[in-house]
């Protein structure tokens, strides 16, 4: 229940930030279009590393909850995408939304690691 509230507050703040920054986002769940081929391949390797860590976690039980790994992956992914957007398209302030998402997902990862959510 707490996680649902956090996600709903995130979606509300994200839409408010979109209006304040005058940024038009295609869709929250839409396909992301990379601005450079190098970043697209690096993002694939990041996904494979996360998947590999989840498999290793099945055998060695490093982290209590696999959801922690998932939220941490989302946090790193959005941080990486924000850097890409900042590097190639500074005029459009979409990178601020990506970094905001990264902070929220990192906080959710921490809360699941601690056991609050």
C-alpha positions as CSV (number, residue, x, y, z in Angstrom):
1,X,0.0,0.0,0.0
2,X,2.8,2.4,0.9
3,X,4.5,1.7,-2.4
4,X,1.3,2.4,-4.3
5,X,1.0,5.8,-2.6
6,X,4.6,6.6,-3.4
7,X,4.1,5.8,-7.1
8,X,0.9,7.9,-7.2
9,X,2.6,10.9,-5.6
10,X,5.5,10.4,-8.1
11,X,3.1,10.4,-11.1
12,X,1.4,13.6,-9.7
13,X,4.7,15.4,-9.1
14,X,5.9,14.3,-12.5
15,X,2.9,15.8,-14.3
16,X,3.3,19.0,-12.3
17,X,7.0,19.2,-13.3
18,X,6.1,18.6,-16.9
19,X,3.8,21.6,-16.8
20,X,6.2,23.8,-14.9
21,X,9.1,23.0,-17.2
22,X,6.8,23.2,-20.3
23,X,8.0,19.7,-21.4
24,X,5.8,17.5,-23.5
25,X,6.4,13.9,-22.7
26,X,5.2,11.3,-25.2
27,X,4.2,8.7,-22.7
28,X,5.4,7.4,-19.4
29,X,5.2,3.8,-20.7
30,X,6.2,4.5,-24.3
31,X,9.2,3.3,-26.1
32,X,12.3,5.4,-25.4
33,X,14.1,6.7,-28.5
34,X,17.9,6.9,-27.9
35,X,19.8,9.9,-29.2
36,X,23.0,7.9,-29.9
37,X,23.7,4.3,-30.8
38,X,26.4,4.0,-28.2
39,X,24.0,4.7,-25.4
40,X,21.5,2.2,-26.7
41,X,24.0,-0.6,-26.6
42,X,25.3,0.5,-23.2
43,X,21.7,0.4,-21.9
44,X,21.4,-3.2,-23.2
45,X,24.5,-4.2,-21.3
46,X,23.1,-2.5,-18.2
47,X,19.9,-4.6,-18.5
48,X,21.9,-7.8,-18.9
49,X,24.0,-6.9,-15.8
50,X,20.9,-6.4,-13.8
51,X,19.4,-9.6,-15.1
52,X,22.6,-11.5,-14.3
53,X,22.7,-10.0,-10.8
54,X,19.1,-11.2,-10.2
55,X,20.0,-14.7,-11.3
56,X,23.1,-14.7,-9.0
57,X,20.8,-13.4,-6.2
58,X,18.6,-16.4,-6.6
59,X,21.5,-18.7,-5.7
60,X,23.4,-16.6,-3.1
61,X,20.6,-14.5,-1.6
62,X,22.6,-11.3,-1.5
63,X,19.6,-9.0,-1.3
64,X,16.4,-9.8,0.6
65,X,14.0,-8.7,-2.1
66,X,14.4,-9.0,-5.8
67,X,12.3,-5.9,-6.1
68,X,15.2,-3.9,-4.6
69,X,17.3,-4.9,-7.6
70,X,14.5,-3.9,-10.0
71,X,14.1,-0.5,-8.5
72,X,17.8,0.1,-8.3
73,X,18.0,-0.9,-12.0
74,X,15.3,1.7,-12.8
75,X,17.1,4.3,-10.8
76,X,20.4,3.7,-12.7
77,X,18.6,3.5,-16.0
78,X,16.8,6.8,-15.6
79,X,19.9,8.5,-14.3
80,X,21.7,7.2,-17.5
81,X,18.9,8.4,-19.7
82,X,18.9,11.8,-18.1
83,X,22.6,12.1,-18.7
84,X,22.1,11.2,-22.3
85,X,19.3,13.8,-22.7
86,X,21.3,16.4,-20.9
87,X,24.3,15.8,-23.2
88,X,22.5,15.9,-26.5
89,X,19.4,18.0,-25.9
90,X,19.9,20.6,-23.1
91,X,17.3,23.0,-24.5
92,X,14.5,20.5,-23.8
93,X,14.4,20.0,-20.1
94,X,13.3,16.3,-20.2
95,X,16.5,15.4,-18.4
96,X,15.2,17.0,-15.2
97,X,12.2,14.6,-15.3
98,X,14.6,11.7,-15.8
99,X,16.7,12.7,-12.9
100,X,13.6,13.2,-10.7
101,X,12.5,9.7,-11.7
102,X,16.0,8.3,-10.8
103,X,15.8,9.9,-7.4
104,X,12.3,8.5,-6.7
105,X,13.3,5.0,-7.9
106,X,16.5,5.1,-5.8
107,X,14.4,6.1,-2.8
108,X,12.0,3.2,-3.4
109,X,15.0,0.8,-3.8
110,X,16.3,2.0,-0.4
111,X,12.9,1.7,1.3
112,X,12.5,-1.9,0.0
113,X,16.1,-2.7,1.1
114,X,15.4,-1.4,4.6
115,X,12.0,-3.2,4.6
116,X,9.7,-0.2,4.9
117,X,7.6,-0.9,1.8
